[in-house]
Amino acid sequence: MSLQVLIIEDEGIIGIHIKRTIISMGHHVLMVVKNANDALKIAKKNKIDLIISDISIDGDMDGIECCHILQANYNIPVIFITAYHDLNTLEKASNVDFVGYLIKPFREDELSTMMQLAILKYKLLEKQKNFIINQYYSYSYDENKLFFKDKPIKLTRKENSFLLLLIKAHGALVSYDNIEHNIWQDEQVDDGTRRQLIYRFKQKLQDFPFELIKGLGYKLIIQAPLQHSNT
């Protein structure tokens, strides 16, 4: 099996070099894009297994911000590429759960090693990836769908993003600010907009195990040990 890889790189020659290396490893490059807007559009319509992103890219949003949004919405692992390795850059990148980073110029074997690390860490080549929430609910990372007793539940993009935030927190608090930043990104939203989203989520999933921590945010109620089940 091969991975579906999205490359975010605004330097054409480097983008081509990364693409050729990934293809030589037997994986598929979905596309090479130069900015965050194009990356977000691609992610809405395609299944992506791995993102390789430059930190400094064209546009209003850098690679770190772009990948933070993509992870929150689609739970995709990230490898960063950068011309810098200063402390400020690494601290900012720490907001993203990235596999690792490569300093330009990098060798093909370094990228190959990082790809293998991603495969091992996230078990990317397994046929099915499910997150067991409780005895009734499970989430398929492979399909980006929530299941109730093995039946898929249709959620909107924003509802699915909210659900992924809860799942990734593993029972920890997901703050209002975190919800608004990851779901609405740069849009201006008020408390009413957020409450409306949660209301619709509750209407669809009236017995879903999560709770409001008044004035702070929401968290998943752990009713059984959280574990990953691979079938």
Secondary structure, 3 states (H helix, E strand, C coil): CCCEEEEECCCHHHHHHHHHHHHHCCCEEEEEECEHHHHHHHHHHCCCCEEEEECCCECCCCHHHHHHHHHHHHCCCEEEEECCCCHHHHHHHCCCCEEEEEECCCCHHHHHHHHHHHHHHHCCCCCCCEEECCCCEEEECCCCEEEECCEEECCCHHHHHHHHHHHHHCCCCEEHHHHHHHHHCCCCCCHHHHHHHHHHHHHHCCCCCEEEECCCEEEECCCCCCEEECC
